[in-house]
Amino acid sequence: MPQPPARDIYLLSPKTLSPETIAVAFAKTSRSPESFRDIAAELSDEQSAKFHERWVVGYGHASVAEHAVLHIAVENISRLAIECLESNRLASYTEKSTRYQLWDLTHYYTPRTIAAGPLAGLYQQTVARLFVAYRASVEPVRALMQHKYPRKDGESEARWDGRIRSRYVDNCRFLLPAASLANVGVTANARVLESAIRKLLSHPLEEVREIGAAVKAVAQAEVPTLVKYANEVPYQWETAAALTAAARPVVGGGPAGADVQLVSYDADAEDQFLAACLYRYGGAAFAQCAVAVSALTPAQKAALADEALRRLGQYDVPLRELEHVSYTFDAVMDQGGYFELKRHRMMTQSPQRLTCDLGFAMPRAFEEAGLRVEYQAALEAAAEAYRRLAAELPEEAGYVVPNAFNRRVLMTLNLREAFHLCELRGTPTAHFSVRRTAGQIYAHIARVHPQLARFMRCRDNPTWPAIEADYFVKVA
Ligand SMILES: Cc1cc2nc3c(=O)[nH]c(=O)nc-3n(C[C@H](O)[C@H](O)[C@H](O)COP(=O)(O)OP(=O)(O)OC[C@H]3O[C@@H](n4cnc5c(N)ncnc54)[C@H](O)[C@@H]3O)c2cc1C
């Protein structure tokens, strides 16, 4: 009796096949009955390139390019440039941490447009002053943390420092400007890389455009066809210019200080989630599920929510049906906190330009370490330099803005991502800036959707006002 073919699961290894060939081997399974192994064995790099020209580039079967994955090392780019690089949702990044490393005094970028102009001296002076204040703050803040978290019996100096290191570096980092250089490891498939290169090449900052050209060159050496047509996109900068003009007369409002406002949510979202659960595990139309849920008493709804979420273990991901519930927040937070928040890819973020216009945060540790005056003076000097630079070069002026200054961002996220964000960033080991913002997001959700928020595993964390009182003298 003829047997069905046996199950076979194996790796198409990038050690033996090029990324473009792997992508073609997978793509061809759509039309070929042969095994991937056999398809790959028949392919040459030239044939793969031809295939991609025809199918990916010619017919727009772009998802094929997702099977070609690259790991690109990007070193010594400014943290302002990193924002554009990391704005691609479907890639993966790991960057030099402002929590675990200290920056050297010279590790910052100077844009050519500023270096060649009359404000070059002001820029160098301002950034150098911030770096000096940053380095000078390390020992006093470290001594403060040593006093607060004394060495344990038998603990080595190195182990003690490791235990408290993020506590002092977390504070010092408020002084680091966006010009600070960092390294980023990027893992991305050729499809997202093409989109990233387009965005980089179309950016208003010269540094970012140069990074785009370099990333393209590196990628093309590995996937010659798939990123070949990644070029600058006039739509991107022309639209940015048009909308900047349209937005100019619209001023004021928004969150006061470093606050988070819930600007939009669905008041019926708890019912919506419960109906989606009945829908997924039953056979009725959604309208019927919604009617069934609306007929339940509050206690019955609570019991159904229990069934959906009470079995969540510490490391479990909650049901996907939470993605039917979404929120939009207008949020202001310090740039250091924003830099961490922006890494959450399962949401839509619209950040405004980095400026010195929304005030700055002052961590309590600076006051306790007797550094309040130096801290404030360095930041006020940065704000003054920012204003003078912004009058000439509004994009490049962002380089002098330190992490302490506030940033405004519109965020739309679903409740499943909110669970993840509030839990990961609300934990006491997270940086206190992002903990405060995560706490604000949680507080809004708990207020409008208490029946779902009670399952968020951040519910017992300190509240955001408590975090603010513990860690900040002021937040704006
Ligand atoms: C203790 C700690 C230390 C950190 N240190 C550093 C550091 O030194 N340097 C640094 O750059 N970052 C650091 N981070 C940030 C971290 O790497 C993440 O970028 C950040 O926490 C965003 O979290 P996320 O990727 O889980 O979430 P999101 O991007 O919000 O994604 C939500 C969820 O979707 C899923 N998901 C999203 N994208 C993918 C994907 N591509 N593949 C598979 N699943 C995916 C995951 O389940 C993820 O939890 C640190 C974070 C923590 C908590």
Ligand as a Chemical Component Dictionary entry (heavy atoms), coordinates in Angstrom:
data_LIG
# 
_chem_comp.id                   LIG 
_chem_comp.type                 NON-POLYMER 
_chem_comp.pdbx_formal_charge   0 
_chem_comp.three_letter_code    LIG 
# 
loop_
_chem_comp_atom.comp_id 
_chem_comp_atom.atom_id 
_chem_comp_atom.alt_atom_id 
_chem_comp_atom.type_symbol 
_chem_comp_atom.charge 
_chem_comp_atom.model_Cartn_x 
_chem_comp_atom.model_Cartn_y 
_chem_comp_atom.model_Cartn_z 
_chem_comp_atom.pdbx_ordinal 
LIG C1  C1  C 0 15.870 43.800 31.753 1  
LIG C2  C2  C 0 15.922 44.404 30.385 2  
LIG C3  C3  C 0 17.130 44.810 29.871 3  
LIG C4  C4  C 0 17.211 45.358 28.592 4  
LIG N1  N1  N 0 18.418 45.754 28.099 5  
LIG C5  C5  C 0 18.508 46.219 26.849 6  
LIG C6  C6  C 0 19.762 46.586 26.291 7  
LIG O1  O1  O 0 20.794 46.549 26.941 8  
LIG N2  N2  N 0 19.790 47.021 25.018 9  
LIG C7  C7  C 0 18.650 47.092 24.278 10 
LIG O2  O2  O 0 18.729 47.466 23.125 11 
LIG N3  N3  N 0 17.447 46.787 24.774 12 
LIG C8  C8  C 0 17.348 46.357 26.035 13 
LIG N4  N4  N 0 16.116 46.035 26.540 14 
LIG C9  C9  C 0 14.928 46.268 25.704 15 
LIG C10 C10 C 0 14.431 44.949 25.096 16 
LIG O3  O3  O 0 15.452 44.383 24.306 17 
LIG C11 C11 C 0 13.203 45.153 24.227 18 
LIG O4  O4  O 0 13.504 45.816 23.053 19 
LIG C12 C12 C 0 12.122 45.958 24.871 20 
LIG O5  O5  O 0 11.928 45.539 26.193 21 
LIG C13 C13 C 0 10.824 45.801 24.090 22 
LIG O6  O6  O 0 10.252 44.593 24.497 23 
LIG P1  P1  P 0 9.692  43.472 23.564 24 
LIG O7  O7  O 0 10.598 43.250 22.439 25 
LIG O8  O8  O 0 9.397  42.286 24.444 26 
LIG O9  O9  O 0 8.292  44.086 23.213 27 
LIG P2  P2  P 0 7.446  44.564 21.972 28 
LIG O10 O10 O 0 8.275  45.086 20.862 29 
LIG O11 O11 O 0 6.484  45.477 22.612 30 
LIG O12 O12 O 0 6.726  43.290 21.473 31 
LIG C14 C14 C 0 5.645  42.694 22.222 32 
LIG C15 C15 C 0 5.772  41.203 22.122 33 
LIG O13 O13 O 0 5.641  40.809 20.766 34 
LIG C16 C16 C 0 6.519  39.722 20.486 35 
LIG N5  N5  N 0 7.492  40.162 19.504 36 
LIG C17 C17 C 0 7.663  41.413 19.039 37 
LIG N6  N6  N 0 8.576  41.429 18.070 38 
LIG C18 C18 C 0 9.009  40.159 17.933 39 
LIG C19 C19 C 0 9.959  39.544 17.074 40 
LIG N7  N7  N 0 10.637 40.219 16.175 41 
LIG N8  N8  N 0 10.140 38.228 17.200 42 
LIG C20 C20 C 0 9.441  37.504 18.116 43 
LIG N9  N9  N 0 8.522  38.033 18.950 44 
LIG C21 C21 C 0 8.316  39.342 18.845 45 
LIG C22 C22 C 0 7.170  39.345 21.811 46 
LIG O14 O14 O 0 6.400  38.381 22.439 47 
LIG C23 C23 C 0 7.115  40.638 22.573 48 
LIG O15 O15 O 0 7.176  40.455 23.967 49 
LIG C24 C24 C 0 16.026 45.516 27.822 50 
LIG C25 C25 C 0 14.803 45.124 28.367 51 
LIG C26 C26 C 0 14.743 44.569 29.626 52 
LIG C27 C27 C 0 13.414 44.167 30.164 53 
# 
loop_
_chem_comp_bond.comp_id 
_chem_comp_bond.atom_id_1 
_chem_comp_bond.atom_id_2 
_chem_comp_bond.value_order 
_chem_comp_bond.pdbx_ordinal 
LIG C1  C2  SING 1  
LIG C2  C3  SING 2  
LIG C2  C26 DOUB 3  
LIG C3  C4  DOUB 4  
LIG C4  N1  SING 5  
LIG C4  C24 SING 6  
LIG N1  C5  DOUB 7  
LIG C5  C6  SING 8  
LIG C5  C8  SING 9  
LIG C6  O1  DOUB 10 
LIG C6  N2  SING 11 
LIG N2  C7  SING 12 
LIG C7  O2  DOUB 13 
LIG C7  N3  SING 14 
LIG N3  C8  DOUB 15 
LIG C8  N4  SING 16 
LIG N4  C9  SING 17 
LIG N4  C24 SING 18 
LIG C9  C10 SING 19 
LIG C10 O3  SING 20 
LIG C10 C11 SING 21 
LIG C11 O4  SING 22 
LIG C11 C12 SING 23 
LIG C12 O5  SING 24 
LIG C12 C13 SING 25 
LIG C13 O6  SING 26 
LIG O6  P1  SING 27 
LIG P1  O7  DOUB 28 
LIG P1  O8  SING 29 
LIG P1  O9  SING 30 
LIG O9  P2  SING 31 
LIG P2  O10 DOUB 32 
LIG P2  O11 SING 33 
LIG P2  O12 SING 34 
LIG O12 C14 SING 35 
LIG C14 C15 SING 36 
LIG C15 O13 SING 37 
LIG C15 C23 SING 38 
LIG O13 C16 SING 39 
LIG C16 N5  SING 40 
LIG C16 C22 SING 41 
LIG N5  C17 SING 42 
LIG N5  C21 SING 43 
LIG C17 N6  DOUB 44 
LIG N6  C18 SING 45 
LIG C18 C19 SING 46 
LIG C18 C21 DOUB 47 
LIG C19 N7  SING 48 
LIG C19 N8  DOUB 49 
LIG N8  C20 SING 50 
LIG C20 N9  DOUB 51 
LIG N9  C21 SING 52 
LIG C22 O14 SING 53 
LIG C22 C23 SING 54 
LIG C23 O15 SING 55 
LIG C24 C25 DOUB 56 
LIG C25 C26 SING 57 
LIG C26 C27 SING 58 
# 
